[in-house]
Amino acid sequence: MSVWNPPRLLDLVGMSLLRDEALAFAPLGDLPTEFFPSLFMEAFHGRHSETLKAMVQAWPFVRLPLGGLMEMPHVGTLQAVLDGLDVLLTQKDCPRRCKLRVLDLRNTGQDFWSTWSGSNVRVSSSSSMAPVAEDRSRTEQPLAPLEVFIELCLNEGTMDEFFIYLMQWVEKRKASIHLCCKKLKILSMSMENIMKVLSMVQLDCIQEVQVNCTWHLSTLAVFAPLLGQMGNVQRLLLSHIHVSALDEQEQQHVVQITSQFLRLHHLRDLRMESPSFLQGRLDKMLRCLKTPLENLAITHCLITESDLKHLSQCLNIRQLKGLDLSGVPLTGFSPELLQVLLEKVAATLQELDLNLCGIMDCQLEAILPALSHCSQLRTFSICGNLLSMAIMEKLLRHTDGLPSLILELYPAPRESYSSQRILHPGRLAQLQAELIEIMRNLGRPRTIWISSSPCPRWGNEIFCHEKTIIYCCFVPP
């Protein structure tokens, strides 16, 4: 026997309004708040432009998380929403019902839509999406600029119609719209277009910047003043900045770039891949850091002993949680330099990556006492360095007392290779057995990776002994 479930009042109202969009304008002012999200979703997915336009003008929440509905951006629905905003922006006073101050086009807000679209509609009073209580005084005041949040990934090849339409709309309304983004990612775009887009963005809203494209030093120097205006940036990633020869002009570019760090008062995470322009000039950047860093990565470039010395003396690296110097050749450097650096960060360091640094036995042995005092260390990777079995045994003994260490990535011992640098799997298996015996004698369960590759990959062979496990990854040379 089937049970008849009559349609909810919410469903009936929605069907009526969507059936005749001309009716949408009249009753929305008196429509209960809980009806809005579900009705908006129906109008959005059904592309009922006039209903969308009317609902935006009466939206009873501070934020409209439109991005959470846009699996595939559609210009028509965006245009309807923006047309509704245009009506609001032309009014001198805030409408009695509408509380909309933020249009969020990022891929967020799914919780909002799922919460309000259920049959039992409830929302926490502390929710950022909760409707704002009536404030009669606000209706007498002019509207503040509307905030529009977007995700900015600048790539010349993916400039779609949706993005172009939005930028054109914002450009004509700069005085009444604040275009905001938390994360800026640049993949491939001319500097002229980058500057044009960013001229419409509230730069102090940006908290993360990623430059994942190949720039010449002069290009970065042009971008640097814009970076300096992003005063709330917390995370900065720069990759593949090329320099031909550091002549007088290039020297000036270095100054223009590093001086902008003086304006980044909230920078916590700095990652630079292939920053060749810093060779012999790392101190210029370090002197411009205004706040203690939590993570620092300087990878795949050449530095000098003087650079490493300046790094160990920098006051703003004393609270580092992550340090990555992978791909920075340290062969021939004084062993004491790494030792001093680790001593300065031992109290806070959680992740240490020294892959492909050309580290020799003597250098690793010099840092073992400091390494053993890194009580917060969780991850240690030193793959791609040619280390002897003897020094690896010392490494295991010195790190045995680190309570937080859960991931250890080590190279295959030097004795695993022939004089022609060819890996001998049989010899490696024998050395593995010796490492297992060492760890069993130490008595603490732990997991390590042994790899002939600089970056270990998950392998199929697992070597077990009681609770001690060594995961081994064989990669053909």
Sine and cosine of phi, psi and omega as CSV:
sin_phi,cos_phi,sin_psi,cos_psi,sin_omega,cos_omega
0.00,0.00,0.87,-0.49,-0.05,-1.00
-0.98,0.19,0.51,-0.86,0.02,-1.00
-0.97,-0.24,0.79,-0.61,-0.02,-1.00
-1.00,0.10,0.85,-0.53,0.06,-1.00
-0.96,-0.26,0.97,-0.23,-0.02,-1.00
-0.92,0.40,0.51,-0.86,0.03,-1.00
-0.88,0.47,0.59,-0.81,0.06,-1.00
-0.94,0.35,0.36,-0.93,0.07,-1.00
-0.85,0.52,-0.61,0.79,0.03,-1.00
-0.85,0.52,-0.69,0.72,-0.01,-1.00
-0.92,0.40,-0.65,0.76,-0.01,-1.00
-0.91,0.42,-0.68,0.73,0.02,-1.00
-0.90,0.44,-0.69,0.72,0.00,-1.00
-0.88,0.47,-0.70,0.71,0.00,-1.00
-0.89,0.45,-0.60,0.80,0.00,-1.00
-0.92,0.40,-0.70,0.71,-0.04,-1.00
-0.94,0.35,-0.63,0.77,-0.03,-1.00
-0.97,0.25,-0.42,0.91,0.02,-1.00
-0.94,0.35,-0.59,0.80,0.02,-1.00
-0.76,-0.66,1.00,-0.05,-0.11,-0.99
-0.88,0.47,-0.36,0.93,0.03,-1.00
-0.90,0.44,-0.42,0.91,0.02,-1.00
-0.97,0.24,-0.25,0.97,-0.15,-0.99
-0.91,0.41,-0.55,0.83,-0.13,-0.99
-0.94,0.34,-0.61,0.79,-0.12,-0.99
-0.95,0.32,-0.80,0.61,-0.17,-0.99
-1.00,0.08,-0.14,0.99,-0.13,-0.99
-0.89,0.46,-0.53,0.85,-0.01,-1.00
-0.89,0.46,-0.43,0.90,-0.02,-1.00
-0.95,-0.32,0.05,1.00,-0.02,-1.00
-0.94,0.33,0.76,-0.65,0.02,-1.00
-0.83,0.56,0.56,-0.83,-0.06,-1.00
-0.82,0.58,-0.65,0.76,-0.10,-1.00
-0.93,0.38,-0.21,0.98,0.03,-1.00
-0.98,0.17,-0.41,0.91,-0.19,-0.98
-0.89,0.46,-0.79,0.61,-0.09,-1.00
-0.85,0.53,-0.75,0.66,-0.02,-1.00
-0.90,0.43,-0.67,0.74,0.01,-1.00
-0.91,0.42,-0.62,0.78,0.02,-1.00
-0.90,0.45,-0.68,0.73,0.00,-1.00
-0.88,0.48,-0.68,0.73,0.02,-1.00
-0.89,0.45,-0.68,0.73,0.00,-1.00
-0.92,0.40,-0.60,0.80,-0.03,-1.00
-0.93,0.37,-0.78,0.63,-0.05,-1.00
-0.94,0.34,-0.47,0.88,0.06,-1.00
-1.00,0.04,-0.04,1.00,0.01,-1.00
0.82,0.57,0.74,0.67,0.07,-1.00
-1.00,0.02,1.00,0.01,-0.18,-0.98
-0.88,0.47,-0.70,0.72,-0.06,-1.00
-0.92,0.39,-0.61,0.79,0.04,-1.00
-0.91,0.41,-0.68,0.74,0.04,-1.00
-0.86,0.51,-0.73,0.69,-0.01,-1.00
-0.86,0.52,-0.69,0.73,-0.01,-1.00
-0.93,0.36,-0.63,0.77,-0.05,-1.00
-0.93,0.38,-0.59,0.81,0.04,-1.00
-0.87,0.50,-0.63,0.78,-0.04,-1.00
-0.94,0.33,-0.30,0.96,0.00,-1.00
-0.88,-0.48,0.22,0.97,-0.11,-0.99
-0.86,0.52,0.86,-0.51,-0.14,-0.99
-1.00,-0.02,0.30,0.95,0.01,-1.00
-0.86,-0.52,0.42,-0.91,0.02,-1.00
-0.92,0.40,-0.60,0.80,-0.10,-1.00
-0.87,-0.49,0.65,-0.76,0.13,-0.99
-0.91,-0.41,0.98,-0.19,-0.07,-1.00
-0.99,0.13,0.93,0.36,-0.09,-1.00
-0.90,0.44,-0.55,0.83,-0.04,-1.00
-0.86,0.51,-0.46,0.89,0.01,-1.00
-0.93,0.36,-0.21,0.98,0.02,-1.00
-0.98,-0.22,-0.18,0.98,-0.17,-0.98
-0.99,-0.16,0.98,0.20,0.11,-0.99
-0.91,0.42,-0.67,0.74,0.10,-0.99
-0.83,-0.56,0.97,-0.26,-0.05,-1.00
-0.81,0.58,0.69,-0.73,-0.02,-1.00
-0.80,-0.60,0.83,-0.55,-0.09,-1.00
-0.90,0.44,-0.59,0.81,-0.04,-1.00
-0.89,0.47,-0.71,0.71,0.01,-1.00
-0.94,0.34,-0.61,0.79,0.07,-1.00
-0.88,0.48,-0.68,0.73,0.00,-1.00
-0.87,0.49,-0.64,0.77,0.02,-1.00
-0.89,0.46,-0.70,0.72,0.02,-1.00
-0.90,0.44,-0.70,0.71,-0.01,-1.00
-0.92,0.39,-0.55,0.84,0.08,-1.00
-0.89,0.45,-0.63,0.77,0.07,-1.00
-0.90,0.44,-0.64,0.77,0.05,-1.00
-0.90,0.43,-0.61,0.79,0.02,-1.00
-0.85,0.53,-0.64,0.77,0.04,-1.00
-0.88,0.47,-0.68,0.73,0.03,-1.00
-0.89,0.45,-0.67,0.74,-0.09,-1.00
-0.93,0.37,-0.41,0.91,0.00,-1.00
-0.99,0.11,-0.19,0.98,0.00,-1.00
-1.00,0.08,0.65,-0.76,-0.03,-1.00
-0.96,0.28,-0.60,0.80,-0.03,-1.00
-0.92,-0.40,0.47,-0.88,0.02,-1.00
-0.94,0.33,0.78,-0.62,0.05,-1.00
-0.84,0.54,0.49,-0.87,-0.06,-1.00
-0.86,0.52,-0.66,0.75,-0.12,-0.99
-1.00,0.05,-0.64,0.77,-0.14,-0.99
-0.95,0.30,0.77,-0.64,0.05,-1.00
-0.90,-0.44,0.10,0.99,-0.15,-0.99
-0.91,0.42,0.86,-0.51,0.07,-1.00
-0.80,-0.60,-0.23,0.97,-0.06,-1.00
-0.69,-0.72,0.84,-0.54,0.17,-0.99
-0.97,-0.23,0.90,-0.44,-0.09,-1.00
-0.96,-0.28,0.93,-0.36,-0.01,-1.00
-0.99,-0.17,0.15,0.99,0.05,-1.00
-0.98,0.17,0.25,-0.97,-0.01,-1.00
-0.99,0.17,0.91,0.42,0.00,-1.00
-0.68,-0.74,0.06,-1.00,0.10,-0.99
1.00,-0.01,0.09,1.00,-0.02,-1.00
-0.88,0.48,-0.58,0.82,0.03,-1.00
-0.89,0.47,-0.60,0.80,0.01,-1.00
-0.87,0.49,-0.77,0.64,-0.06,-1.00
-0.92,0.39,-0.65,0.76,-0.01,-1.00
-0.93,0.36,-0.56,0.83,0.01,-1.00
-0.91,0.41,-0.72,0.70,-0.11,-0.99
-1.00,0.09,-0.22,0.98,-0.04,-1.00
-1.00,-0.03,-0.08,1.00,0.01,-1.00
-0.96,0.27,0.21,-0.98,-0.02,-1.00
-0.95,0.30,-0.54,0.84,0.08,-1.00
-0.97,-0.23,0.99,-0.13,-0.14,-0.99
-1.00,0.08,0.90,-0.44,0.07,-1.00
-0.64,-0.76,0.52,-0.85,0.09,-1.00
-0.56,-0.83,0.64,-0.77,0.00,-1.00
-0.92,0.40,0.63,-0.78,0.00,-1.00
-0.92,0.39,-0.31,0.95,0.02,-1.00
-1.00,0.00,-0.05,1.00,-0.04,-1.00
-0.91,0.42,0.64,-0.77,0.04,-1.00
-0.92,0.38,-0.26,0.96,0.00,-1.00
-1.00,-0.09,-0.03,1.00,-0.05,-1.00
-0.92,0.40,0.55,-0.83,0.01,-1.00
-0.91,0.42,0.56,-0.83,-0.01,-1.00
-0.99,0.14,0.68,-0.74,0.01,-1.00
-0.89,0.46,0.46,-0.89,0.01,-1.00
-0.86,0.50,0.73,-0.69,0.06,-1.00
-0.72,-0.70,0.99,-0.15,-0.10,-0.99
-0.86,0.50,-0.50,0.87,-0.04,-1.00
-0.92,0.40,-0.48,0.88,-0.03,-1.00
-0.93,0.36,-0.50,0.87,-0.05,-1.00
-0.94,0.35,-0.25,0.97,-0.01,-1.00
-1.00,-0.08,-0.06,1.00,-0.11,-0.99
-0.95,-0.32,0.49,-0.87,0.05,-1.00
-0.89,0.45,0.44,-0.90,0.01,-1.00
-0.94,0.34,0.69,-0.72,0.16,-0.99
-0.97,0.23,0.30,-0.95,0.02,-1.00
-0.82,0.57,0.67,-0.74,0.06,-1.00
-0.98,0.18,0.68,-0.73,0.02,-1.00
-0.99,-0.12,0.74,-0.67,0.07,-1.00
-0.87,-0.49,0.90,-0.44,-0.02,-1.00
-0.99,-0.16,0.74,-0.68,0.02,-1.00
-0.69,-0.72,0.25,-0.97,0.18,-0.98
-0.98,-0.20,0.85,-0.52,-0.08,-1.00
-0.97,-0.22,0.93,-0.36,0.13,-0.99
-0.83,-0.56,0.98,-0.18,-0.14,-0.99
-1.00,0.06,0.94,-0.34,-0.01,-1.00
-0.59,-0.81,0.91,-0.42,-0.08,-1.00
-0.81,0.59,-0.56,0.83,-0.08,-1.00
-0.98,0.20,-0.20,0.98,-0.04,-1.00
-0.86,-0.51,0.46,0.89,0.05,-1.00
-0.97,0.24,1.00,-0.03,-0.09,-1.00
-1.00,0.08,0.11,-0.99,-0.05,-1.00
-0.89,0.47,-0.58,0.82,0.00,-1.00
-0.87,0.50,-0.77,0.64,-0.04,-1.00
-0.90,0.43,-0.69,0.72,-0.02,-1.00
-0.88,0.47,-0.69,0.72,0.00,-1.00
-0.89,0.46,-0.69,0.72,0.00,-1.00
-0.88,0.47,-0.71,0.71,-0.01,-1.00
-0.89,0.46,-0.64,0.77,0.03,-1.00
-0.91,0.42,-0.62,0.79,0.02,-1.00
-0.91,0.41,-0.71,0.71,-0.01,-1.00
-0.91,0.42,-0.67,0.74,-0.06,-1.00
-0.85,0.53,-0.56,0.83,-0.03,-1.00
-0.99,0.14,-0.11,0.99,-0.11,-0.99
-0.74,-0.67,0.56,0.83,-0.08,-1.00
-0.83,0.56,-0.58,0.82,-0.08,-1.00
-0.94,0.34,-0.45,0.90,-0.09,-1.00
-0.91,-0.41,0.00,1.00,-0.02,-1.00
-0.81,-0.58,0.75,-0.66,0.18,-0.98
-0.96,-0.29,0.94,-0.33,0.04,-1.00
-1.00,0.07,0.87,-0.50,-0.12,-0.99
-0.83,-0.56,0.54,-0.84,0.18,-0.98
-0.54,-0.84,0.58,-0.81,0.01,-1.00
-1.00,0.05,-0.55,0.84,-0.09,-1.00
-0.79,-0.61,0.84,-0.55,0.04,-1.00
-0.94,-0.34,0.83,-0.56,0.03,-1.00
-0.83,-0.56,0.82,-0.58,-0.01,-1.00
-0.92,-0.40,0.89,-0.46,-0.01,-1.00
-0.97,-0.25,-0.76,0.64,-0.02,-1.00
-0.27,-0.96,0.95,-0.32,0.02,-1.00
-0.27,-0.96,0.57,-0.82,0.02,-1.00
-0.91,0.41,0.50,-0.87,-0.01,-1.00
-0.89,0.46,-0.53,0.85,0.03,-1.00
-0.88,0.48,-0.71,0.70,0.00,-1.00
-0.95,0.30,-0.57,0.82,0.07,-1.00
-0.86,0.50,-0.72,0.69,-0.03,-1.00
-0.92,0.39,-0.56,0.83,0.02,-1.00
-0.92,0.40,-0.71,0.71,0.02,-1.00
-0.90,0.43,-0.73,0.68,-0.07,-1.00
-0.94,0.35,-0.33,0.94,0.07,-1.00
-0.91,0.41,-0.30,0.95,0.00,-1.00
-0.99,-0.17,-0.04,1.00,-0.09,-1.00
-0.97,-0.22,0.61,-0.79,0.15,-0.99
-0.96,0.27,0.99,-0.15,-0.16,-0.99
-0.90,0.43,-0.46,0.89,-0.01,-1.00
-0.97,0.25,-0.05,1.00,0.09,-1.00
-0.99,0.11,-0.37,0.93,-0.11,-0.99
-0.95,0.32,0.77,-0.64,-0.01,-1.00
-0.92,-0.40,-0.28,0.96,-0.01,-1.00
-0.63,-0.78,0.74,-0.67,0.02,-1.00
-0.80,-0.59,0.79,-0.61,0.08,-1.00
-0.81,-0.58,0.87,-0.49,0.10,-0.99
-0.96,-0.29,0.99,-0.15,-0.07,-1.00
-0.96,-0.29,0.75,0.66,0.02,-1.00
-0.60,-0.80,0.22,-0.97,-0.03,-1.00
-1.00,0.03,0.91,-0.41,0.03,-1.00
-0.89,-0.46,0.49,-0.87,0.21,-0.98
-0.99,0.12,0.36,-0.93,-0.02,-1.00
-0.83,0.55,-0.61,0.79,-0.01,-1.00
-0.91,0.42,-0.55,0.84,0.04,-1.00
-0.93,0.38,-0.67,0.74,0.05,-1.00
-0.89,0.45,-0.58,0.81,0.02,-1.00
-0.90,0.43,-0.56,0.83,0.06,-1.00
-0.94,0.35,-0.61,0.79,-0.02,-1.00
-0.97,0.26,-0.43,0.90,-0.13,-0.99
-0.81,0.59,-0.71,0.70,0.02,-1.00
-0.86,0.50,-0.56,0.83,0.07,-1.00
-0.91,0.41,-0.66,0.75,0.05,-1.00
-0.86,0.51,-0.65,0.76,0.00,-1.00
-0.89,0.46,-0.43,0.91,0.03,-1.00
-0.99,0.15,-0.16,0.99,0.01,-1.00
-1.00,0.00,0.92,0.39,-0.17,-0.99
-0.91,0.41,-0.24,0.97,-0.01,-1.00
-0.97,-0.24,0.21,0.98,0.03,-1.00
-0.89,0.46,0.77,-0.64,0.04,-1.00
-0.95,-0.32,-0.43,0.90,-0.05,-1.00
-0.73,-0.68,0.80,-0.60,-0.03,-1.00
-0.77,-0.64,0.81,-0.59,0.05,-1.00
-0.83,-0.56,0.84,-0.55,0.06,-1.00
-0.84,-0.54,0.72,-0.70,-0.02,-1.00
-0.72,-0.69,0.60,-0.80,0.16,-0.99
0.82,0.57,0.86,0.50,0.12,-0.99
-1.00,-0.09,0.91,-0.41,-0.12,-0.99
-0.99,-0.13,0.53,-0.85,0.06,-1.00
-0.65,-0.76,0.70,-0.71,-0.03,-1.00
-0.99,0.17,-0.92,0.39,0.04,-1.00
-0.58,-0.81,0.71,-0.70,-0.06,-1.00
-0.98,0.19,0.98,0.21,0.09,-1.00
-0.99,0.11,-0.15,-0.99,-0.07,-1.00
-0.88,0.48,-0.62,0.78,0.01,-1.00
-0.91,0.42,-0.68,0.74,0.01,-1.00
-0.92,0.39,-0.58,0.82,0.06,-1.00
-0.87,0.50,-0.64,0.76,0.02,-1.00
-0.92,0.40,-0.59,0.81,0.05,-1.00
-0.88,0.47,-0.65,0.76,0.02,-1.00
-0.86,0.50,-0.68,0.73,0.02,-1.00
-0.90,0.44,-0.69,0.72,0.00,-1.00
-0.87,0.49,-0.61,0.80,-0.03,-1.00
-0.97,0.25,-0.81,0.59,-0.09,-1.00
-0.91,0.40,-0.49,0.87,-0.02,-1.00
-0.91,0.41,-0.42,0.91,0.00,-1.00
-0.94,0.35,-0.34,0.94,0.05,-1.00
-0.91,0.42,-0.36,0.93,0.05,-1.00
-0.89,0.46,-0.38,0.93,-0.07,-1.00
-0.99,-0.13,-0.04,1.00,-0.04,-1.00
-0.99,-0.13,0.99,0.13,-0.14,-0.99
-0.99,0.16,-0.07,1.00,-0.02,-1.00
-0.85,-0.53,0.20,0.98,-0.04,-1.00
-0.92,0.40,0.81,-0.58,-0.01,-1.00
-0.85,-0.53,-0.45,0.89,-0.15,-0.99
-0.77,-0.64,0.93,-0.38,-0.06,-1.00
-0.84,-0.54,0.87,-0.50,-0.03,-1.00
-0.76,-0.66,0.84,-0.54,-0.02,-1.00
-0.77,-0.64,0.87,-0.50,0.01,-1.00
-0.97,-0.26,0.81,-0.59,-0.02,-1.00
0.84,0.55,0.74,0.67,0.05,-1.00
-1.00,0.08,0.94,0.34,-0.11,-0.99
-0.87,0.49,-0.39,0.92,-0.04,-1.00
-0.94,0.34,-0.21,0.98,-0.02,-1.00
-1.00,0.01,-0.10,0.99,-0.01,-1.00
-0.86,0.51,0.87,-0.50,-0.03,-1.00
0.97,0.22,0.04,1.00,-0.05,-1.00
-0.72,-0.69,0.29,0.96,-0.03,-1.00
-0.86,0.51,-0.53,0.85,-0.02,-1.00
-0.89,0.46,-0.50,0.87,0.00,-1.00
-0.90,0.44,-0.63,0.78,0.04,-1.00
-0.96,0.26,-0.69,0.72,-0.05,-1.00
-0.87,0.49,-0.58,0.81,0.01,-1.00
-0.92,0.39,-0.37,0.93,-0.06,-1.00
-1.00,-0.04,-0.09,1.00,0.03,-1.00
-0.93,0.36,0.75,-0.66,-0.09,-1.00
-0.98,-0.20,-0.29,0.96,-0.05,-1.00
-0.69,-0.72,0.40,-0.92,0.05,-1.00
-0.90,0.45,0.72,-0.70,0.03,-1.00
-1.00,0.09,0.51,-0.86,0.13,-0.99
-0.98,-0.18,-0.51,0.86,0.01,-1.00
-0.66,-0.75,0.71,-0.71,0.03,-1.00
-0.68,-0.73,0.81,-0.59,0.08,-1.00
-0.76,-0.65,0.86,-0.50,0.13,-0.99
-0.82,-0.58,0.96,-0.28,-0.22,-0.98
-0.77,-0.63,0.46,-0.89,0.15,-0.99
0.81,0.59,0.81,0.59,0.05,-1.00
-0.41,-0.91,0.19,-0.98,0.07,-1.00
-1.00,-0.07,0.65,-0.76,0.15,-0.99
-0.73,-0.68,0.18,-0.98,0.01,-1.00
-0.96,-0.26,0.24,-0.97,0.09,-1.00
-0.86,0.51,-0.57,0.82,0.04,-1.00
-0.89,0.45,-0.62,0.78,0.05,-1.00
-0.87,0.49,-0.71,0.70,-0.02,-1.00
-0.91,0.41,-0.57,0.82,0.04,-1.00
-0.92,0.40,-0.71,0.71,0.03,-1.00
-0.89,0.46,-0.60,0.80,0.01,-1.00
-0.89,0.46,-0.69,0.72,-0.01,-1.00
-0.93,0.37,-0.39,0.92,-0.01,-1.00
-1.00,-0.03,-0.15,0.99,-0.06,-1.00
-0.94,0.34,0.81,-0.58,-0.04,-1.00
-0.93,0.37,-0.46,0.89,-0.10,-1.00
-1.00,0.06,0.21,0.98,0.13,-0.99
-0.93,-0.37,0.09,1.00,-0.08,-1.00
-0.94,0.35,-0.26,0.97,-0.02,-1.00
-0.92,-0.39,0.38,0.92,-0.04,-1.00
-0.88,0.48,0.71,-0.71,0.16,-0.99
-0.98,-0.18,-0.46,0.89,0.01,-1.00
-0.72,-0.70,0.74,-0.68,0.04,-1.00
-0.72,-0.70,0.83,-0.56,-0.02,-1.00
-0.77,-0.64,0.91,-0.42,0.05,-1.00
-0.88,-0.48,0.44,0.90,-0.07,-1.00
-0.86,0.50,0.68,-0.73,0.03,-1.00
0.98,0.21,0.16,0.99,0.07,-1.00
-0.98,-0.18,0.95,-0.32,-0.06,-1.00
-0.90,0.45,0.85,-0.53,0.01,-1.00
-0.90,-0.43,0.09,1.00,0.02,-1.00
-0.85,0.53,0.75,-0.66,0.02,-1.00
1.00,0.03,-0.20,0.98,0.05,-1.00
-0.94,0.33,0.47,-0.88,0.06,-1.00
-0.86,0.50,0.78,-0.62,-0.01,-1.00
-0.85,0.53,-0.47,0.89,-0.06,-1.00
-0.93,0.36,-0.39,0.92,-0.05,-1.00
-0.90,0.43,-0.73,0.68,0.06,-1.00
-0.90,0.43,-0.60,0.80,0.00,-1.00
-0.88,0.48,-0.74,0.68,0.00,-1.00
-0.89,0.45,-0.66,0.75,0.00,-1.00
-0.87,0.49,-0.72,0.69,-0.02,-1.00
-0.93,0.38,-0.57,0.82,0.04,-1.00
-0.87,0.49,-0.58,0.82,-0.04,-1.00
-0.95,0.31,-0.45,0.89,-0.08,-1.00
-0.93,-0.37,0.09,1.00,-0.13,-0.99
-0.85,0.52,-0.54,0.84,-0.10,-0.99
-0.95,0.31,-0.41,0.91,-0.11,-0.99
-0.85,-0.52,-0.25,0.97,-0.17,-0.99
-0.91,0.42,0.76,-0.65,0.01,-1.00
-0.90,-0.43,-0.48,0.88,0.00,-1.00
-0.72,-0.69,0.75,-0.66,0.01,-1.00
-0.71,-0.70,0.86,-0.51,0.01,-1.00
-0.86,-0.51,0.88,-0.48,0.03,-1.00
-0.77,-0.63,0.66,0.75,-0.02,-1.00
-0.95,0.31,0.59,-0.81,0.11,-0.99
0.80,0.59,0.67,0.74,-0.01,-1.00
-0.98,-0.21,-0.02,1.00,-0.04,-1.00
0.92,0.40,0.49,0.87,-0.04,-1.00
-0.95,0.33,0.73,-0.69,0.01,-1.00
-0.99,-0.14,0.21,-0.98,0.00,-1.00
-0.81,0.58,-0.70,0.71,-0.07,-1.00
-0.90,0.43,-0.58,0.82,0.01,-1.00
-0.94,0.34,-0.68,0.73,0.02,-1.00
-0.91,0.41,-0.65,0.76,0.00,-1.00
-0.89,0.46,-0.56,0.83,-0.01,-1.00
-0.92,0.39,-0.51,0.86,-0.05,-1.00
-1.00,-0.07,-0.09,1.00,-0.05,-1.00
-0.86,0.52,-0.69,0.72,0.04,-1.00
-0.87,0.50,-0.68,0.73,0.03,-1.00
-0.92,0.39,-0.63,0.77,0.00,-1.00
-0.88,0.47,-0.62,0.78,-0.03,-1.00
-0.93,0.37,-0.23,0.97,0.03,-1.00
-0.99,-0.14,0.04,1.00,0.03,-1.00
-0.99,0.12,0.97,0.23,-0.16,-0.99
-0.92,0.38,-0.31,0.95,0.00,-1.00
-1.00,-0.09,-0.05,1.00,-0.12,-0.99
-0.88,0.47,0.80,-0.60,0.00,-1.00
-0.93,-0.36,-0.55,0.83,-0.05,-1.00
-0.73,-0.68,0.76,-0.66,0.05,-1.00
-0.70,-0.72,0.85,-0.52,-0.02,-1.00
-0.78,-0.62,0.80,-0.61,-0.03,-1.00
-0.68,-0.74,0.56,0.83,-0.04,-1.00
-0.93,0.36,0.37,-0.93,0.06,-1.00
0.99,0.16,0.13,0.99,0.08,-1.00
-0.95,-0.33,0.58,-0.81,-0.07,-1.00
-1.00,-0.02,0.99,-0.15,-0.09,-1.00
-0.87,-0.49,0.55,-0.83,-0.03,-1.00
-0.99,0.16,0.30,-0.95,0.06,-1.00
-0.88,0.47,-0.59,0.81,-0.03,-1.00
-0.89,0.45,-0.68,0.73,-0.02,-1.00
-0.96,0.28,-0.49,0.87,0.04,-1.00
-0.93,0.36,-0.56,0.83,0.09,-1.00
-0.89,0.45,-0.69,0.72,0.04,-1.00
-0.89,0.46,-0.62,0.78,0.01,-1.00
-0.88,0.48,-0.71,0.70,0.01,-1.00
-0.89,0.46,-0.61,0.79,-0.02,-1.00
-0.95,0.32,-0.63,0.78,-0.04,-1.00
-0.96,0.28,-0.47,0.88,-0.02,-1.00
-1.00,-0.06,-0.04,1.00,-0.06,-1.00
-0.89,0.46,-0.48,0.88,-0.06,-1.00
-1.00,-0.02,0.12,0.99,-0.01,-1.00
-1.00,0.10,0.93,-0.36,-0.16,-0.99
-0.95,0.32,-0.42,0.91,-0.10,-1.00
-0.99,-0.13,-0.11,0.99,-0.11,-0.99
-0.94,0.33,0.90,-0.43,-0.06,-1.00
-0.86,-0.52,-0.23,0.97,-0.01,-1.00
-0.66,-0.75,0.88,-0.47,-0.01,-1.00
-0.81,-0.58,0.83,-0.56,-0.05,-1.00
-0.87,-0.50,0.94,-0.35,-0.12,-0.99
-0.84,-0.54,0.40,-0.91,0.04,-1.00
-0.99,0.15,0.36,-0.93,0.15,-0.99
-0.88,0.47,0.69,-0.73,-0.02,-1.00
-0.83,0.56,0.49,-0.87,-0.04,-1.00
-0.83,0.56,-0.55,0.84,-0.02,-1.00
-0.93,0.36,-0.15,0.99,0.03,-1.00
-0.97,0.24,-0.21,0.98,-0.09,-1.00
-0.95,-0.32,0.45,-0.89,0.12,-0.99
-0.99,0.15,0.06,-1.00,0.03,-1.00
-0.90,0.43,-0.32,0.95,0.05,-1.00
-1.00,-0.06,0.22,0.97,0.01,-1.00
0.90,0.44,0.55,0.84,0.08,-1.00
-0.99,-0.15,0.76,-0.64,-0.04,-1.00
-0.96,0.28,0.74,-0.68,0.07,-1.00
-0.96,-0.28,0.98,-0.21,-0.04,-1.00
-0.84,0.55,-0.62,0.79,0.00,-1.00
-0.89,0.45,-0.69,0.73,0.03,-1.00
-0.91,0.41,-0.62,0.79,0.02,-1.00
-0.90,0.45,-0.65,0.76,0.02,-1.00
-0.88,0.48,-0.62,0.79,0.02,-1.00
-0.91,0.42,-0.67,0.74,0.01,-1.00
-0.93,0.37,-0.56,0.83,0.08,-1.00
-0.86,0.52,-0.71,0.70,0.00,-1.00
-0.86,0.50,-0.61,0.79,0.03,-1.00
-0.92,0.39,-0.63,0.78,0.02,-1.00
-0.92,0.39,-0.62,0.78,0.05,-1.00
-0.88,0.48,-0.68,0.73,0.00,-1.00
-0.90,0.44,-0.64,0.77,0.03,-1.00
-0.88,0.48,-0.72,0.69,-0.04,-1.00
-0.94,0.35,-0.56,0.83,0.06,-1.00
-0.90,0.44,-0.64,0.77,0.02,-1.00
-0.93,0.37,-0.51,0.86,0.04,-1.00
-0.94,0.33,-0.49,0.87,0.18,-0.98
1.00,0.06,0.10,1.00,0.00,-1.00
-0.90,-0.43,0.81,-0.58,0.04,-1.00
-0.87,0.48,0.68,-0.73,0.02,-1.00
-0.35,-0.94,0.33,-0.95,0.00,-1.00
-0.85,-0.53,0.79,-0.62,0.08,-1.00
-0.76,-0.65,0.40,-0.92,0.12,-0.99
-0.94,-0.35,0.73,-0.69,0.11,-0.99
-0.90,-0.43,0.83,-0.56,-0.08,-1.00
-0.62,-0.78,0.57,-0.82,0.13,-0.99
-1.00,0.01,0.03,1.00,0.02,-1.00
-0.96,-0.29,0.55,-0.83,0.05,-1.00
-0.86,0.50,-0.53,0.85,-0.01,-1.00
-0.85,-0.53,0.98,-0.21,-0.08,-1.00
-0.86,0.52,0.61,-0.80,0.10,-0.99
-0.87,-0.48,0.41,-0.91,-0.02,-1.00
-0.89,0.46,0.79,-0.61,-0.01,-1.00
-0.92,-0.38,0.08,-1.00,-0.06,-1.00
-0.99,-0.11,-0.31,0.95,-0.11,-0.99
-1.00,-0.04,0.81,-0.59,0.00,-1.00
-0.84,-0.55,0.74,-0.67,-0.01,-1.00
-0.92,-0.39,0.85,-0.52,-0.11,-0.99
-0.88,-0.47,0.54,-0.84,0.20,-0.98
-0.50,-0.87,0.94,-0.34,-0.09,-1.00
0.77,0.64,-0.86,-0.52,-0.03,-1.00
-1.00,-0.08,-0.06,1.00,-0.01,-1.00
-1.00,-0.02,0.80,-0.60,-0.07,-1.00
-0.80,-0.60,0.70,-0.72,0.16,-0.99
-0.89,-0.47,0.87,-0.50,0.11,-0.99
-1.00,-0.03,0.79,-0.61,-0.03,-1.00
-0.89,-0.45,0.68,-0.73,-0.01,-1.00
-0.85,-0.53,0.91,-0.42,0.01,-1.00
-0.99,-0.11,0.84,-0.54,0.05,-1.00
-0.85,-0.53,0.83,-0.55,-0.02,-1.00
-0.83,0.56,0.68,-0.74,-0.01,-1.00
-0.93,0.36,0.00,0.00,0.00,0.00
